[in-house]
């Protein structure tokens, strides 16, 4: 729950000196999107861990670069019902950071989402955006009026300042995939030829309906790799495939999420330390299931909603190619299935395809894209749908693969991948990374201190 507590940021990685990016631009801005609750992360954790379950509710505010408003709106005149107008001098801590631009230029907007819960939609009033990069990898450019961004994702878009330079324009960020009970986040593109205090005359862009998943899919499905000479093509076949069924369940009356009917419960001893120092009792050594029962109906609530805790790992041979099918299912309530952005540590993966309903290997394999799949580190599964990923297990270590929505991970929606396990003993792991659980006690006994 660290993002709910305010621990987040973005890293901008530039190309090496002398290497040009495949698109020119005159300036750049960074937008870090997040959500904010009045309740502390500790209070939220307690609510999520109670019996009966107490949902934490929607965030009170959406933030752009850590700034946002509550109980007032920058666009109060256009809001229905009418809200109180936010009045800023510009030096307040919560005052929005304006994006100041010159006319007839091209700007790069780097957008990253570190939300704890919210899926978002971003739009710039009267300006089209050209999507050029996703999760640090170039994509075939395409134009959009708005874009959906899920927690853990990042994009770069280009926009041209080709509008009336005597006006300013809204940037709006709205909730997607959930009932939009949180007001839009707003900031302004300020043409330097006009006053920064001049509010845009037109209303902020309105997002598509929160549950218009066809709109979301049409954006996501357009993302294809830009096949530059150094782009790594995916291996043509896989050595191993695991299918991960995403369900909502009960464990002793507590509401949890589970993968293949196991709800992830992380052990107190770090996996890396347990493997390096051969501490066999630190976690469950039984490998989790690699599939789910063939008869399971992903469109209905589970017939048996009960699950169990687990801390086992999927162990992959070093340098093997692994396919992962993320299969979304119905939650405990009827006709309910949520969006989940899944994020893999330590790797990028190729997104080979998406589909509705239940993944059918014989039929759906033929639809997978091996020609120009995008290389990502976060991929969404849509309600009652599936997403197919491929990665190479070439990074020795133990890696989390999980839903990037904080409450969902807290409630068990994740798995653990391990690869090149025999090489972990050779890794120089700082003791500071292992000072808890059995490894922490081991270092304290050996050295007399942590």
C-alpha positions in Angstrom: 0.0 0.0 0.0 3.0 2.3 -0.4 1.5 4.4 -3.2 -1.5 5.1 -1.1 1.0 6.4 1.5 2.5 8.8 -1.1 5.7 6.8 -1.9 6.0 7.1 -5.7 7.8 8.9 -8.4 9.0 8.6 -12.0 12.4 8.1 -13.7 13.1 9.5 -17.1 15.6 7.5 -19.1 17.2 9.4 -22.0 18.9 7.7 -25.0 22.7 7.5 -25.0 24.6 10.6 -26.2 24.5 10.9 -29.9 21.5 8.6 -30.4 18.5 10.3 -31.8 14.9 9.3 -31.0 12.7 8.5 -34.1 10.6 11.6 -33.6 11.6 15.2 -33.2 10.1 17.6 -30.7 10.8 21.1 -29.3 10.2 20.6 -25.6 8.8 18.1 -23.1 6.7 17.9 -20.0 6.2 15.1 -17.4 2.9 14.2 -16.0 2.7 11.8 -13.0 -0.9 10.8 -12.3 -2.0 9.4 -8.9 -5.0 9.2 -6.6 -5.4 10.3 -3.0 -7.6 9.3 0.0 -8.3 11.2 3.2 -7.9 7.9 5.1 -4.3 6.8 5.8 -2.8 3.7 4.1 -2.9 2.0 7.5 -6.6 2.7 7.8 -7.2 1.4 4.3 -5.2 -1.8 5.1 -7.3 -2.4 8.2 -10.5 -2.0 6.2 -9.4 -4.4 3.4 -8.4 -7.0 6.0 -11.6 -7.0 8.1 -14.4 -9.5 8.3 -16.9 -8.5 7.0 -15.0 -6.8 4.3 -15.0 -3.0 4.2 -14.2 -1.5 0.8 -12.0 1.7 1.0 -14.2 3.5 -1.5 -13.1 5.7 -4.3 -10.2 8.3 -4.0 -11.3 11.8 -2.9 -8.9 13.4 -5.5 -7.0 12.7 -8.6 -3.5 14.3 -8.6 -1.3 15.6 -11.4 2.3 15.8 -10.3 1.2 15.5 -6.7 -1.3 18.4 -6.9 -5.0 18.4 -6.8 -8.1 20.0 -5.5 -10.9 18.9 -3.1 -14.3 20.5 -2.7 -13.7 23.0 -5.5 -13.0 22.9 -9.2 -10.9 24.9 -11.7 -13.8 24.5 -14.1 -16.6 25.2 -11.7 -18.6 27.2 -14.3 -18.9 24.2 -16.5 -19.6 21.6 -13.8 -23.0 20.0 -13.2 -23.9 20.3 -10.4 -22.1 23.6 -10.0 -19.1 23.4 -7.7 -17.2 26.0 -5.8 -14.5 27.8 -8.0 -10.9 27.1 -7.0 -9.0 30.4 -6.7 -5.3 30.2 -6.9 -2.5 32.8 -6.9 -0.3 30.1 -8.2 2.1 29.7 -5.3 -0.1 27.4 -3.2 1.0 23.8 -2.6 -2.0 22.4 -4.3 -2.1 24.9 -7.2 -1.8 23.1 -10.6 1.4 23.2 -12.5 0.6 24.9 -15.8 2.2 23.7 -19.0 3.6 26.8 -20.7 4.0 26.4 -24.5 4.9 28.5 -27.5 2.7 28.5 -30.6 3.5 26.3 -33.6 5.8 23.9 -31.7 5.8 20.2 -31.1 5.9 19.0 -27.5 6.4 15.6 -25.9 4.2 14.7 -23.0 5.5 11.9 -20.8 2.6 10.4 -18.9 2.9 7.8 -16.1 0.3 6.4 -13.8 1.1 5.5 -10.2 -2.5 5.3 -9.1 -3.3 3.0 -6.2 -6.7 2.2 -7.7 -8.0 4.3 -10.5 -7.8 3.6 -14.2 -7.6 6.9 -16.0 -8.4 8.7 -19.2 -6.3 11.7 -20.3 -7.3 14.3 -22.9 -6.1 17.8 -24.1 -8.8 20.2 -25.1 -8.8 20.9 -28.9 -5.4 19.1 -29.4 -4.9 15.7 -30.9 -2.2 13.4 -29.4 0.2 11.2 -31.3 1.1 8.1 -29.3 4.8 7.3 -29.8 6.1 5.3 -26.8 4.7 2.9 -24.2 6.5 1.6 -21.1 9.9 2.9 -22.5 9.5 1.2 -25.9 8.7 2.9 -29.2 5.4 2.1 -30.8 4.0 2.7 -34.3 2.7 6.3 -34.1 -1.1 6.8 -34.1 -3.4 9.7 -33.3 -6.0 9.8 -30.5 -8.3 12.4 -29.0 -7.9 10.8 -25.6 -6.0 7.8 -24.1 -6.6 5.3 -21.3 -3.8 4.7 -18.9 -3.8 2.1 -16.2 -1.7 1.9 -13.0 1.9 1.1 -13.7 1.8 2.2 -17.4 3.6 5.0 -19.0 3.2 6.7 -22.4 4.8 9.4 -24.5 2.6 11.5 -26.8 3.4 14.3 -29.1 1.0 17.3 -29.5 1.3 20.4 -31.7 0.5 23.8 -30.4 -1.5 24.7 -33.5 -4.6 26.2 -31.8 -5.6 29.9 -31.2 -2.6 31.3 -29.3 -4.8 33.9 -27.5 -6.5 31.1 -25.6 -5.6 28.5 -23.0 -6.7 24.8 -23.0 -7.6 22.2 -20.5 -5.8 19.0 -19.7 -8.3 16.6 -18.1 -7.8 13.3 -16.2 -10.9 11.2 -15.5 -11.7 7.9 -14.0 -12.3 4.8 -16.2 -13.5 1.3 -15.5 -15.2 2.2 -12.2 -18.1 4.4 -11.3 -16.5 7.9 -11.6 -17.2 9.2 -8.1 -14.0 11.2 -8.1 -13.9 14.6 -9.8 -11.7 15.2 -12.9 -8.1 16.4 -12.3 -7.4 19.5 -14.3 -4.5 21.6 -15.4 -4.0 24.1 -18.2 -1.9 24.4 -21.3 -0.9 28.0 -21.3 0.1 29.6 -24.6 2.8 32.1 -23.5 1.2 34.6 -25.8 -1.7 34.9 -23.3 -2.1 35.4 -19.6 -1.6 32.3 -17.4 -4.6 33.3 -15.3 -7.0 33.2 -18.2 -9.2 30.1 -17.8 -10.2 28.2 -21.0 -13.5 29.4 -22.3 -14.8 25.9 -23.3 -15.6 23.0 -20.9 -12.9 20.4 -20.1 -12.9 17.3 -22.3 -15.4 14.7 -21.1 -14.1 11.2 -20.9 -16.0 8.3 -22.5 -18.5 6.5 -20.3 -16.7 4.8 -17.5 -17.8 1.3 -18.7 -17.4 1.9 -22.4 -14.9 -1.0 -22.7 -15.0 -1.0 -26.5 -13.5 2.5 -26.4 -10.8 1.2 -24.1 -10.1 -1.8 -26.2 -9.9 0.2 -29.4 -7.1 2.3 -27.9 -5.2 -0.7 -26.4 -5.5 -2.9 -29.5 -3.9 -0.2 -31.7 -0.6 -0.4 -29.8 2.0 -2.1 -32.0 5.8 -2.1 -31.9 7.8 0.2 -34.0 10.0 -2.2 -35.8 13.4 -0.4 -35.6 16.6 -2.3 -36.4 17.4 -2.9 -32.7 13.9 -4.0 -31.8 14.0 -7.6 -30.2 11.6 -9.9 -32.0 9.7 -12.3 -29.8 10.8 -16.0 -30.0 8.5 -17.8 -32.4 7.7 -20.6 -29.9 7.4 -21.0 -26.1 9.0 -23.7 -23.9 6.3 -23.4 -21.2 2.9 -21.9 -20.8 1.0 -21.1 -17.6 -2.5 -19.9 -17.5 -3.5 -17.7 -14.5 -7.1 -17.5 -13.6 -8.0 -14.3 -11.7 -10.9 -14.8 -9.2 -12.4 -13.2 -6.1 -12.8 -15.6 -3.2 -13.3 -16.1 0.5 -10.7 -17.5 3.0 -12.3 -18.2 6.4 -14.9 -15.5 5.6 -12.3 -12.9 4.5 -12.7 -11.4 1.0 -9.5 -12.1 -1.1 -8.3 -12.3 -4.7 -6.8 -15.5 -5.9 -4.8 -16.9 -8.9 -5.6 -20.5 -9.8 -7.4 -20.6 -6.4 -4.3 -19.5 -4.4 -4.2 -16.1 -2.7 -0.6 -14.8 -2.5 0.6 -14.4 1.0 4.2 -13.1 1.0 6.5 -14.8 3.6 8.4 -12.7 6.1 11.8 -13.9 4.8 12.7 -12.5 1.3 12.7 -15.3 -1.3 16.2 -14.2 -2.6 17.7 -14.7 0.9 15.9 -18.0 1.5 17.3 -19.4 -1.8 20.8 -18.0 -1.5 21.2 -19.3 2.1 19.1 -22.5 1.6 16.6 -21.7 4.3 14.1 -24.4 3.3 11.4 -23.5 5.8 11.0 -19.9 4.6 8.2 -20.4 2.1 6.1 -23.1 0.5 8.2 -25.1 -2.0 5.2 -26.6 -3.7 4.8 -25.1 -7.2 1.4 -23.4 -7.7 -1.1 -24.8 -10.3 -0.2 -24.0 -13.9 -3.8 -24.0 -15.1 -7.4 -24.1 -13.8 -10.1 -26.7 -14.2 -11.4 -27.0 -17.8 -15.0 -26.8 -16.7 -14.7 -23.5 -14.9 -17.1 -20.8 -16.2 -15.4 -17.5 -16.3 -18.6 -15.7 -16.9 -20.3 -16.7 -13.6 -19.4 -16.3 -9.9 -17.4 -19.2 -8.6 -19.5 -22.2 -7.6 -17.2 -22.8 -4.7 -15.9 -19.4 -3.7 -13.4 -20.7 -1.1 -9.7 -20.3 -1.6 -6.4 -20.9 0.3 -3.3 -18.9 1.0 0.0 -19.7 -0.7 3.6 -18.5 -1.0 5.0 -20.9 -3.6 6.9 -19.9 -6.8 6.7 -20.7 -10.5 10.3 -21.8 -11.2 11.6 -21.4 -14.8 14.7 -22.8 -16.4 17.2 -20.0 -17.2 16.8 -18.5 -20.7 13.6 -20.4 -21.5 10.6 -18.7 -23.2 7.5 -18.5 -21.1 4.0 -17.7 -22.2 1.5 -16.4 -19.7 -2.2 -16.3 -20.3 -4.0 -14.0 -18.0 -7.6 -15.1 -17.7 -10.1 -12.7 -16.1 -13.2 -14.2 -14.5 -16.4 -13.1 -12.8 -16.0 -11.8 -9.3 -18.2 -12.8 -6.3 -21.1 -10.6 -7.4 -23.0 -11.5 -10.5 -22.2 -9.8 -13.8 -19.1 -8.2 -12.2 -15.6 -8.4 -13.7 -13.0 -5.7 -13.2 -10.1 -4.3 -15.1 -6.7 -5.4 -13.8 -3.3 -4.0 -15.0 -0.7 -6.7 -14.5 2.9 -5.7 -13.9 6.1 -7.9 -14.1 9.3 -7.0 -12.2 12.7 -7.5 -13.8 11.5 -7.9 -17.4 9.7 -6.5 -20.4 7.2 -8.9 -22.1 5.7 -9.0 -25.5 1.9 -8.6 -25.5 0.8 -11.1 -28.1 -3.0 -10.5 -28.0 -6.3 -10.0 -26.2 -9.7 -11.6 -26.4 -13.1 -11.9 -24.8 -14.4 -14.8 -22.8 -12.3 -17.9 -22.2 -9.0 -18.5 -23.9 -9.2 -21.4 -26.3 -5.7 -22.6 -27.2 -6.6 -24.3 -30.4 -8.6 -21.3 -31.8 -7.0 -18.2 -30.1 -3.4 -19.2 -30.7 -3.9 -18.5 -34.4 -4.9 -14.9 -33.5 -1.7 -14.1 -31.6 0.5 -11.3 -33.0 4.2 -12.5 -33.5 4.9 -9.9 -36.2 5.0 -6.6 -34.2 3.8 -7.2 -30.6 4.5 -4.3 -28.3 7.1 -4.7 -25.6 5.6 -3.7 -22.2 6.1 -4.2 -18.5 2.4 -3.7 -17.7 -0.6 -5.2 -19.5 -4.3 -4.9 -18.8 -6.9 -7.7 -18.8 -10.4 -6.5 -19.6 -13.5 -7.7 -17.8 -14.3 -11.4 -18.7 -11.4 -11.4 -21.1 -7.8 -12.7 -21.5 -4.4 -11.3 -22.4 -1.5 -13.4 -23.8 2.1 -12.4 -22.9 5.5 -13.9 -23.8 8.9 -13.2 -22.0 12.3 -14.8 -21.8 13.4 -15.9 -18.3 16.9 -14.4 -18.7 17.2 -12.4 -15.5 18.4 -14.6 -12.5 16.3 -13.8 -9.4 12.9 -13.9 -7.9 10.3 -11.6 -9.5 6.8 -10.5 -8.5 4.1 -10.5 -11.2 0.9 -8.9 -9.8 -2.0 -6.6 -10.3 -0.8 -3.0 -10.0 -3.9 -2.0 -8.1 -2.7 -1.7 -4.5 -5.8 -3.1 -2.7 -5.9 -6.1 -5.1 -2.2 -7.0 -4.5 -2.8 -6.5 -0.7 -5.7 -9.0 -1.0 -3.6 -11.6 -2.8 -3.7 -10.9 -6.5 -0.2 -11.9 -7.6 2.3 -14.7 -8.2 6.0 -15.1 -7.8 8.4 -16.1 -10.7 11.9 -17.5 -10.1 14.5 -18.2 -12.8 18.1 -19.1 -12.9 17.8 -20.3 -9.3 21.2 -22.0 -9.3 22.8 -18.6 -10.2 21.2 -16.8 -7.2 23.8 -18.2 -4.9 26.4 -16.3 -6.9 24.6 -13.0 -6.7 26.0 -10.3 -4.4 22.9 -9.4 -2.5 23.3 -6.6 0.1 22.5 -7.8 3.6 20.4 -4.6 3.9 18.0 -6.2 1.4 17.5 -9.3 3.5 17.3 -8.0 7.1 13.9 -9.4 8.0 12.5 -12.9 8.8 14.9 -15.8 9.0 17.7 -14.0 7.1 17.5 -11.0 9.4 17.8 -13.2 12.5 20.7 -15.1 10.8 22.7 -11.9 10.2 22.0 -10.6 13.7 23.2 -13.9 15.2 26.3 -13.9 13.0 27.3 -10.2 13.4 25.6 -9.3 16.7 23.6 -6.6 14.9 21.5 -5.9 11.8 
